[in-house]
Structure formats: structure tokens, C-alpha cells
Amino acid sequence: MPISSAIKGLQNIKSMQNVNKSGIPNKENSDFIKLHMCEKERTRLNCEKIRIQQRLEIIQDRLIEIQAHNDKKAEQMFNSGSKELNSVKSEWKTMSIDY
């Protein structure tokens, strides 16, 4: 049995892997198809853009809520910390230690 690469003319067979041409030939008729495909893609991208903007608004709102919560808690911690320092200062007593 001969090896397939040894068969004369087998390498000349054109398959879709070897063809580098577009499936749509560049004729006047293909311009309408290309315009239609471009319009479809433009519509799809606009829809995707709207969805991304809506998601971005939700994310930004959530980030603002988190920042407001953090600011509120930081203020509460600062106020409680200063009260504790004042109460701690008054509770401390000094003593002399003899060695």
C-alpha cells in the first residue's frame, strides 16, 4: 500500500483549510450582506454598551454605600476611642515604687 503523501497530486487537492479566500466573493451583492452584518454587530454592541453602563451604575452606587458605611463606622470608632481615653486617664493612679 502506498503512503498517502506519495500519491501524485494529493497535495494539490484544495480543502477549506488551504483556501484563504473569503466565503463571500467581493461583488456588489456581497456589499449588502456586509452592510447587514455590520448593522447587526453595531446593534449588538450598542445593547452590550447599555448593559455595561447599567451594571456600572449599580457598582458605583454600591461603592458609595460602602464608603458611607465605612465613614460612619470610622467616626463612631473615633468618638468612642476618645471617650475611652478620657475615662482611662481619670482611672489611672500613680504610685511610688521603692526598690
The first five atom37 places (N, CA, C, CB, O) and aatype in JSON, in Angstrom:
{
  "aatype": [12, 14, 9, 15, 15, 0, 9, 11, 7, 10, 5, 2, 9, 11, 15, 12, 5, 2, 19, 2, 11, 15, 7, 9, 14, 2, 11, 6, 2, 15, 3, 13, 9, 11, 10, 8, 12, 4, 6, 11, 6, 1, 16, 1, 10, 2, 4, 6, 11, 9, 1, 9, 5, 5, 1, 10, 6, 9, 9, 5, 3, 1, 10, 9, 6, 9, 5, 0, 8, 2, 3, 11, 11, 0, 6, 5, 12, 13, 2, 15, 7, 15, 11, 6, 10, 2, 15, 19, 11, 15, 6, 17, 11, 16, 12, 15, 9, 3, 18],
  "atom_mask": [
    [1, 1, 1, 1, 1],
    [1, 1, 1, 1, 1],
    [1, 1, 1, 1, 1],
    [1, 1, 1, 1, 1],
    [1, 1, 1, 1, 1],
    [1, 1, 1, 1, 1],
    [1, 1, 1, 1, 1],
    [1, 1, 1, 1, 1],
    [1, 1, 1, 0, 1],
    [1, 1, 1, 1, 1],
    [1, 1, 1, 1, 1],
    [1, 1, 1, 1, 1],
    [1, 1, 1, 1, 1],
    [1, 1, 1, 1, 1],
    [1, 1, 1, 1, 1],
    [1, 1, 1, 1, 1],
    [1, 1, 1, 1, 1],
    [1, 1, 1, 1, 1],
    [1, 1, 1, 1, 1],
    [1, 1, 1, 1, 1],
    [1, 1, 1, 1, 1],
    [1, 1, 1, 1, 1],
    [1, 1, 1, 0, 1],
    [1, 1, 1, 1, 1],
    [1, 1, 1, 1, 1],
    [1, 1, 1, 1, 1],
    [1, 1, 1, 1, 1],
    [1, 1, 1, 1, 1],
    [1, 1, 1, 1, 1],
    [1, 1, 1, 1, 1],
    [1, 1, 1, 1, 1],
    [1, 1, 1, 1, 1],
    [1, 1, 1, 1, 1],
    [1, 1, 1, 1, 1],
    [1, 1, 1, 1, 1],
    [1, 1, 1, 1, 1],
    [1, 1, 1, 1, 1],
    [1, 1, 1, 1, 1],
    [1, 1, 1, 1, 1],
    [1, 1, 1, 1, 1],
    [1, 1, 1, 1, 1],
    [1, 1, 1, 1, 1],
    [1, 1, 1, 1, 1],
    [1, 1, 1, 1, 1],
    [1, 1, 1, 1, 1],
    [1, 1, 1, 1, 1],
    [1, 1, 1, 1, 1],
    [1, 1, 1, 1, 1],
    [1, 1, 1, 1, 1],
    [1, 1, 1, 1, 1],
    [1, 1, 1, 1, 1],
    [1, 1, 1, 1, 1],
    [1, 1, 1, 1, 1],
    [1, 1, 1, 1, 1],
    [1, 1, 1, 1, 1],
    [1, 1, 1, 1, 1],
    [1, 1, 1, 1, 1],
    [1, 1, 1, 1, 1],
    [1, 1, 1, 1, 1],
    [1, 1, 1, 1, 1],
    [1, 1, 1, 1, 1],
    [1, 1, 1, 1, 1],
    [1, 1, 1, 1, 1],
    [1, 1, 1, 1, 1],
    [1, 1, 1, 1, 1],
    [1, 1, 1, 1, 1],
    [1, 1, 1, 1, 1],
    [1, 1, 1, 1, 1],
    [1, 1, 1, 1, 1],
    [1, 1, 1, 1, 1],
    [1, 1, 1, 1, 1],
    [1, 1, 1, 1, 1],
    [1, 1, 1, 1, 1],
    [1, 1, 1, 1, 1],
    [1, 1, 1, 1, 1],
    [1, 1, 1, 1, 1],
    [1, 1, 1, 1, 1],
    [1, 1, 1, 1, 1],
    [1, 1, 1, 1, 1],
    [1, 1, 1, 1, 1],
    [1, 1, 1, 0, 1],
    [1, 1, 1, 1, 1],
    [1, 1, 1, 1, 1],
    [1, 1, 1, 1, 1],
    [1, 1, 1, 1, 1],
    [1, 1, 1, 1, 1],
    [1, 1, 1, 1, 1],
    [1, 1, 1, 1, 1],
    [1, 1, 1, 1, 1],
    [1, 1, 1, 1, 1],
    [1, 1, 1, 1, 1],
    [1, 1, 1, 1, 1],
    [1, 1, 1, 1, 1],
    [1, 1, 1, 1, 1],
    [1, 1, 1, 1, 1],
    [1, 1, 1, 1, 1],
    [1, 1, 1, 1, 1],
    [1, 1, 1, 1, 1],
    [1, 1, 1, 1, 1]
  ],
  "atom_positions": [
    [[0.84, -1.19, 0.0], [0.0, 0.0, 0.0], [0.88, 1.24, 0.0], [-0.95, 0.0, 1.21], [1.78, 1.38, 0.83]],
    [[0.61, 2.13, -0.93], [1.42, 3.35, -0.97], [1.01, 4.32, 0.14], [1.29, 4.02, -2.34], [-0.14, 4.37, 0.57]],
    [[1.98, 5.08, 0.58], [1.72, 6.11, 1.59], [0.96, 7.25, 0.91], [3.07, 6.63, 2.25], [1.24, 7.58, -0.25]],
    [[0.0, 7.86, 1.62], [-0.87, 8.86, 1.01], [-0.1, 10.08, 0.5], [-1.92, 9.3, 1.99], [-0.52, 10.69, -0.48]],
    [[1.0, 10.44, 1.14], [1.77, 11.59, 0.67], [2.53, 11.26, -0.62], [2.75, 12.05, 1.76], [2.97, 12.15, -1.34]],
    [[2.69, 9.95, -0.9], [3.4, 9.55, -2.1], [2.49, 9.53, -3.32], [4.03, 8.18, -1.9], [2.97, 9.42, -4.44]],
    [[1.19, 9.64, -3.11], [0.26, 9.63, -4.23], [0.38, 10.96, -4.97], [-1.21, 9.38, -3.75], [0.27, 12.02, -4.37]],
    [[0.6, 10.88, -6.27], [0.82, 12.06, -7.08], [-0.46, 12.89, -7.14], [1.28, 11.67, -8.49], [-1.53, 12.36, -7.45]],
    [[-0.35, 14.18, -6.85], [-1.47, 15.1, -6.96], [-2.28, 15.26, -5.69], [0.0, 0.0, 0.0], [-3.17, 16.11, -5.63]],
    [[-2.0, 14.46, -4.66], [-2.78, 14.55, -3.43], [-2.56, 15.9, -2.72], [-2.43, 13.39, -2.48], [-3.48, 16.45, -2.13]],
    [[-1.35, 16.41, -2.79], [-1.07, 17.69, -2.15], [-1.71, 18.86, -2.9], [0.42, 17.9, -2.06], [-1.79, 19.97, -2.35]],
    [[-2.17, 18.65, -4.12], [-2.8, 19.71, -4.89], [-4.3, 19.83, -4.64], [-2.54, 19.49, -6.36], [-4.94, 20.75, -5.15]],
    [[-4.87, 18.92, -3.87], [-6.3, 18.97, -3.59], [-6.58, 20.16, -2.69], [-6.8, 17.65, -2.93], [-5.92, 20.35, -1.67]],
    [[-7.56, 20.95, -3.08], [-7.9, 22.14, -2.3], [-8.97, 21.78, -1.28], [-8.39, 23.29, -3.23], [-10.04, 21.28, -1.62]],
    [[-8.66, 22.04, -0.05], [-9.63, 21.86, 1.01], [-9.89, 23.23, 1.64], [-9.13, 20.81, 2.09], [-9.19, 24.2, 1.31]],
    [[-10.86, 23.33, 2.51], [-11.18, 24.62, 3.14], [-10.02, 25.12, 4.0], [-12.45, 24.5, 3.99], [-9.91, 26.32, 4.25]],
    [[-9.17, 24.22, 4.47], [-8.02, 24.64, 5.25], [-6.98, 25.33, 4.39], [-7.41, 23.45, 5.96], [-6.25, 26.19, 4.88]],
    [[-6.91, 24.97, 3.13], [-5.9, 25.54, 2.25], [-6.39, 26.8, 1.56], [-5.48, 24.52, 1.22], [-5.58, 27.56, 1.03]],
    [[-7.68, 27.04, 1.54], [-8.23, 28.18, 0.83], [-8.2, 29.39, 1.74], [-9.67, 27.9, 0.33], [-8.68, 29.32, 2.87]],
    [[-7.65, 30.5, 1.28], [-7.55, 31.72, 2.07], [-8.52, 32.79, 1.6], [-6.14, 32.25, 2.02], [-8.4, 33.95, 2.02]],
    [[-9.46, 32.44, 0.75], [-10.4, 33.41, 0.24], [-11.6, 33.52, 1.17], [-10.85, 33.04, -1.18], [-11.91, 32.6, 1.92]],
    [[-12.25, 34.64, 1.1], [-13.47, 34.84, 1.87], [-14.57, 33.97, 1.31], [-13.91, 36.32, 1.86], [-14.59, 33.68, 0.11]],
    [[-15.49, 33.54, 2.17], [-16.6, 32.73, 1.73], [-17.54, 33.52, 0.85], [0.0, 0.0, 0.0], [-18.28, 32.96, 0.03]],
    [[-17.52, 34.85, 1.02], [-18.37, 35.74, 0.22], [-17.46, 36.46, -0.78], [-19.16, 36.76, 1.12], [-16.57, 37.19, -0.36]],
    [[-17.66, 36.27, -2.06], [-16.8, 36.97, -3.02], [-17.07, 38.47, -3.01], [-17.02, 36.4, -4.44], [-18.17, 38.91, -2.67]],
    [[-16.08, 39.23, -3.39], [-16.21, 40.69, -3.39], [-16.95, 41.15, -4.66], [-14.82, 41.37, -3.3], [-16.33, 41.57, -5.64]],
    [[-18.23, 41.06, -4.61], [-19.09, 41.51, -5.69], [-20.05, 42.52, -5.12], [-19.83, 40.33, -6.37], [-20.06, 42.76, -3.91]],
    [[-20.86, 43.12, -5.96], [-21.83, 44.11, -5.49], [-22.82, 43.48, -4.53], [-22.57, 44.74, -6.67], [-23.23, 44.13, -3.57]],
    [[-23.21, 42.26, -4.75], [-24.19, 41.6, -3.9], [-23.66, 41.4, -2.49], [-24.58, 40.26, -4.49], [-24.43, 41.44, -1.52]],
    [[-22.35, 41.17, -2.35], [-21.79, 40.92, -1.03], [-21.74, 42.19, -0.19], [-20.4, 40.32, -1.15], [-21.68, 42.1, 1.04]],
    [[-21.75, 43.37, -0.82], [-21.75, 44.62, -0.06], [-23.0, 44.73, 0.81], [-21.66, 45.83, -1.0], [-22.93, 45.21, 1.94]],
    [[-24.13, 44.29, 0.3], [-25.36, 44.34, 1.07], [-25.28, 43.4, 2.27], [-26.56, 43.99, 0.19], [-25.76, 43.72, 3.36]],
    [[-24.69, 42.25, 2.06], [-24.53, 41.29, 3.16], [-23.58, 41.86, 4.21], [-24.0, 39.94, 2.63], [-23.85, 41.75, 5.41]],
    [[-22.48, 42.45, 3.76], [-21.53, 43.04, 4.71], [-22.16, 44.2, 5.47], [-20.27, 43.52, 3.98], [-21.94, 44.34, 6.67]],
    [[-22.95, 45.03, 4.79], [-23.65, 46.12, 5.47], [-24.62, 45.57, 6.51], [-24.39, 47.02, 4.46], [-24.72, 46.09, 7.62]],
    [[-25.34, 44.53, 6.13], [-26.29, 43.91, 7.06], [-25.57, 43.36, 8.28], [-27.08, 42.8, 6.36], [-26.02, 43.55, 9.41]],
    [[-24.46, 42.68, 8.08], [-23.7, 42.1, 9.19], [-23.12, 43.2, 10.08], [-22.58, 41.2, 8.65], [-23.1, 43.07, 11.3]],
    [[-22.65, 44.28, 9.46], [-22.12, 45.41, 10.25], [-23.23, 46.06, 11.08], [-21.48, 46.46, 9.32], [-23.0, 46.44, 12.23]],
    [[-24.39, 46.18, 10.51], [-25.53, 46.75, 11.24], [-25.92, 45.85, 12.41], [-26.74, 46.95, 10.3], [-26.21, 46.34, 13.51]],
    [[-25.93, 44.55, 12.2], [-26.24, 43.61, 13.28], [-25.21, 43.71, 14.4], [-26.28, 42.17, 12.74], [-25.56, 43.72, 15.58]],
    [[-23.95, 43.8, 14.03], [-22.9, 43.91, 15.03], [-23.0, 45.22, 15.79], [-21.52, 43.8, 14.37], [-22.81, 45.26, 17.01]],
    [[-23.31, 46.31, 15.07], [-23.47, 47.62, 15.72], [-24.61, 47.58, 16.73], [-23.73, 48.72, 14.66], [-24.47, 48.11, 17.84]],
    [[-25.72, 46.97, 16.36], [-26.86, 46.84, 17.27], [-26.49, 46.02, 18.5], [-28.05, 46.21, 16.54], [-26.83, 46.38, 19.62]],
    [[-25.79, 44.92, 18.28], [-25.37, 44.06, 19.39], [-24.44, 44.81, 20.34], [-24.67, 42.8, 18.86], [-24.58, 44.71, 21.56]],
    [[-23.49, 45.55, 19.77], [-22.53, 46.29, 20.6], [-23.21, 47.41, 21.37], [-21.41, 46.86, 19.73], [-22.85, 47.68, 22.52]],
    [[-24.2, 48.07, 20.76], [-24.94, 49.11, 21.48], [-25.71, 48.52, 22.65], [-25.9, 49.84, 20.53], [-25.74, 49.11, 23.73]],
    [[-26.32, 47.36, 22.45], [-27.04, 46.7, 23.55], [-26.07, 46.31, 24.67], [-27.78, 45.44, 23.03], [-26.37, 46.48, 25.85]],
    [[-24.92, 45.81, 24.29], [-23.91, 45.42, 25.28], [-23.42, 46.65, 26.04], [-22.73, 44.7, 24.6], [-23.2, 46.58, 27.25]],
    [[-23.24, 47.76, 25.35], [-22.81, 49.0, 25.97], [-23.82, 49.47, 27.01], [-22.6, 50.09, 24.91], [-23.44, 49.89, 28.1]],
    [[-25.1, 49.38, 26.68], [-26.16, 49.79, 27.61], [-26.14, 48.9, 28.86], [-27.55, 49.72, 26.93], [-26.26, 49.4, 29.98]],
    [[-25.99, 47.59, 28.66], [-25.93, 46.67, 29.8], [-24.74, 46.96, 30.7], [-25.88, 45.23, 29.32], [-24.84, 46.91, 31.92]],
    [[-23.6, 47.25, 30.08], [-22.39, 47.55, 30.86], [-22.57, 48.85, 31.65], [-21.15, 47.65, 29.94], [-22.16, 48.93, 32.81]],
    [[-23.18, 49.86, 31.03], [-23.41, 51.12, 31.73], [-24.36, 50.93, 32.91], [-23.98, 52.17, 30.77], [-24.15, 51.52, 33.97]],
    [[-25.41, 50.12, 32.74], [-26.32, 49.85, 33.84], [-25.6, 49.13, 34.98], [-27.52, 49.02, 33.35], [-25.81, 49.45, 36.15]],
    [[-24.78, 48.18, 34.62], [-24.02, 47.45, 35.66], [-23.05, 48.38, 36.36], [-23.26, 46.27, 35.04], [-22.85, 48.27, 37.57]],
    [[-22.44, 49.29, 35.62], [-21.5, 50.24, 36.2], [-22.22, 51.16, 37.2], [-20.83, 51.07, 35.1], [-21.66, 51.48, 38.25]],
    [[-23.43, 51.58, 36.88], [-24.2, 52.42, 37.8], [-24.49, 51.68, 39.1], [-25.52, 52.87, 37.15], [-24.38, 52.25, 40.19]],
    [[-24.86, 50.4, 38.99], [-25.13, 49.59, 40.18], [-23.87, 49.46, 41.02], [-25.67, 48.19, 39.78], [-23.92, 49.58, 42.25]],
    [[-22.75, 49.21, 40.37], [-21.48, 49.05, 41.09], [-21.09, 50.35, 41.78], [-20.36, 48.62, 40.12], [-20.67, 50.33, 42.93]],
    [[-21.23, 51.48, 41.09], [-20.87, 52.77, 41.69], [-21.77, 53.1, 42.87], [-20.95, 53.87, 40.64], [-21.28, 53.62, 43.88]],
    [[-23.08, 52.81, 42.77], [-23.98, 53.04, 43.89], [-23.58, 52.21, 45.1], [-25.42, 52.72, 43.49], [-23.58, 52.69, 46.23]],
    [[-23.22, 50.96, 44.85], [-22.81, 50.08, 45.96], [-21.51, 50.57, 46.59], [-22.64, 48.64, 45.46], [-21.35, 50.53, 47.81]],
    [[-20.57, 51.04, 45.76], [-19.31, 51.57, 46.3], [-19.57, 52.81, 47.17], [-18.34, 51.93, 45.16], [-18.92, 52.99, 48.2]],
    [[-20.51, 53.65, 46.76], [-20.86, 54.84, 47.56], [-21.46, 54.42, 48.89], [-21.83, 55.75, 46.78], [-21.14, 55.0, 49.92]],
    [[-22.35, 53.41, 48.87], [-22.94, 52.91, 50.11], [-21.87, 52.37, 51.06], [-23.98, 51.83, 49.8], [-21.9, 52.63, 52.26]],
    [[-20.94, 51.61, 50.51], [-19.87, 51.03, 51.33], [-19.01, 52.13, 51.93], [-19.01, 50.06, 50.5], [-18.64, 52.06, 53.1]],
    [[-18.67, 53.14, 51.14], [-17.84, 54.23, 51.63], [-18.55, 55.01, 52.73], [-17.46, 55.17, 50.49], [-17.93, 55.39, 53.72]],
    [[-19.86, 55.25, 52.56], [-20.63, 55.96, 53.59], [-20.67, 55.13, 54.88], [-22.07, 56.24, 53.09], [-20.53, 55.68, 55.98]],
    [[-20.84, 53.82, 54.76], [-20.86, 52.94, 55.93], [-19.5, 52.97, 56.64], [-21.21, 51.49, 55.53], [-19.44, 53.07, 57.87]],
    [[-18.42, 52.89, 55.86], [-17.08, 52.93, 56.45], [-16.82, 54.26, 57.15], [-16.02, 52.69, 55.37], [-16.25, 54.27, 58.24]],
    [[-17.23, 55.36, 56.54], [-17.04, 56.68, 57.17], [-17.8, 56.77, 58.49], [-17.5, 57.8, 56.2], [-17.3, 57.3, 59.48]],
    [[-19.04, 56.26, 58.47], [-19.88, 56.29, 59.68], [-19.24, 55.48, 60.8], [-21.3, 55.77, 59.38], [-19.16, 55.93, 61.94]],
    [[-18.79, 54.27, 60.47], [-18.16, 53.41, 61.48], [-16.84, 53.99, 61.98], [-17.93, 52.01, 60.91], [-16.53, 53.9, 63.16]],
    [[-16.07, 54.59, 61.09], [-14.81, 55.2, 61.49], [-15.06, 56.36, 62.45], [-14.01, 55.68, 60.26], [-14.32, 56.54, 63.42]],
    [[-16.09, 57.14, 62.18], [-16.42, 58.26, 63.07], [-16.87, 57.74, 64.44], [-17.53, 59.15, 62.45], [-16.49, 58.29, 65.47]],
    [[-17.69, 56.68, 64.44], [-18.13, 56.1, 65.71], [-16.95, 55.54, 66.49], [-19.15, 54.99, 65.46], [-16.88, 55.71, 67.71]],
    [[-16.03, 54.89, 65.81], [-14.86, 54.34, 66.49], [-13.98, 55.46, 67.05], [-14.05, 53.45, 65.54], [-13.43, 55.33, 68.14]],
    [[-13.84, 56.52, 66.3], [-13.02, 57.64, 66.75], [-13.64, 58.3, 67.98], [-12.84, 58.68, 65.63], [-12.95, 58.62, 68.95]],
    [[-14.97, 58.49, 67.94], [-15.64, 59.12, 69.08], [-15.59, 58.23, 70.31], [-17.09, 59.43, 68.72], [-15.35, 58.71, 71.42]],
    [[-15.82, 56.93, 70.14], [-15.77, 56.02, 71.29], [-14.34, 55.89, 71.81], [-16.33, 54.63, 70.9], [-14.13, 55.73, 73.01]],
    [[-13.37, 55.95, 70.92], [-11.97, 55.87, 71.33], [-11.55, 57.06, 72.16], [0.0, 0.0, 0.0], [-10.81, 56.91, 73.13]],
    [[-12.0, 58.25, 71.79], [-11.63, 59.44, 72.55], [-12.32, 59.44, 73.91], [-12.0, 60.71, 71.77], [-11.74, 59.92, 74.89]],
    [[-13.55, 58.91, 74.01], [-14.24, 58.8, 75.29], [-13.51, 57.82, 76.19], [-15.71, 58.36, 75.1], [-13.37, 58.07, 77.39]],
    [[-13.05, 56.71, 75.64], [-12.33, 55.72, 76.43], [-11.02, 56.28, 76.94], [-12.08, 54.47, 75.6], [-10.62, 56.0, 78.08]],
    [[-10.34, 57.07, 76.13], [-9.08, 57.67, 76.57], [-9.31, 58.61, 77.73], [-8.4, 58.41, 75.42], [-8.53, 58.61, 78.68]],
    [[-10.36, 59.41, 77.67], [-10.66, 60.34, 78.77], [-11.0, 59.57, 80.04], [-11.82, 61.27, 78.39], [-10.55, 59.96, 81.12]],
    [[-11.78, 58.5, 79.93], [-12.14, 57.72, 81.11], [-10.93, 56.96, 81.64], [-13.28, 56.75, 80.78], [-10.8, 56.79, 82.85]],
    [[-10.06, 56.5, 80.77], [-8.88, 55.77, 81.2], [-7.93, 56.69, 81.93], [-8.18, 55.11, 80.01], [-7.32, 56.29, 82.92]],
    [[-7.78, 57.9, 81.49], [-6.87, 58.85, 82.14], [-7.32, 59.14, 83.56], [-6.79, 60.15, 81.33], [-6.5, 59.28, 84.47]],
    [[-8.61, 59.24, 83.75], [-9.09, 59.56, 85.09], [-8.99, 58.35, 86.02], [-10.53, 60.04, 85.02], [-8.92, 58.55, 87.24]],
    [[-8.97, 57.15, 85.53], [-8.9, 55.96, 86.37], [-7.49, 55.64, 86.82], [-9.48, 54.78, 85.63], [-7.31, 54.96, 87.83]],
    [[-6.5, 56.08, 86.11], [-5.12, 55.75, 86.44], [-4.68, 56.5, 87.7], [-4.18, 56.09, 85.26], [-4.96, 57.69, 87.88]],
    [[-4.0, 55.78, 88.54], [-3.44, 56.4, 89.76], [-1.94, 56.13, 89.75], [-4.12, 55.82, 91.07], [-1.47, 55.1, 89.26]],
    [[-1.23, 57.06, 90.28], [0.23, 56.88, 90.32], [0.64, 56.4, 91.71], [0.96, 58.2, 89.95], [0.04, 56.75, 92.73]],
    [[1.66, 55.61, 91.7], [2.2, 55.09, 92.97], [3.71, 55.14, 92.88], [1.69, 53.63, 93.26], [4.28, 55.01, 91.8]],
    [[4.32, 55.32, 93.99], [5.78, 55.27, 94.0], [6.22, 53.87, 94.35], [6.37, 56.3, 95.0], [5.61, 53.21, 95.19]],
    [[7.27, 53.42, 93.71], [7.77, 52.07, 93.94], [9.16, 52.18, 94.53], [7.78, 51.22, 92.62], [10.02, 52.87, 93.98]],
    [[9.38, 51.51, 95.64], [10.69, 51.51, 96.28], [11.41, 50.22, 95.88], [10.56, 51.62, 97.83], [10.85, 49.13, 95.91]],
    [[12.65, 50.39, 95.51], [13.46, 49.23, 95.14], [14.33, 48.8, 96.24], [14.28, 49.51, 93.94], [15.08, 47.83, 96.1]]
  ]
}
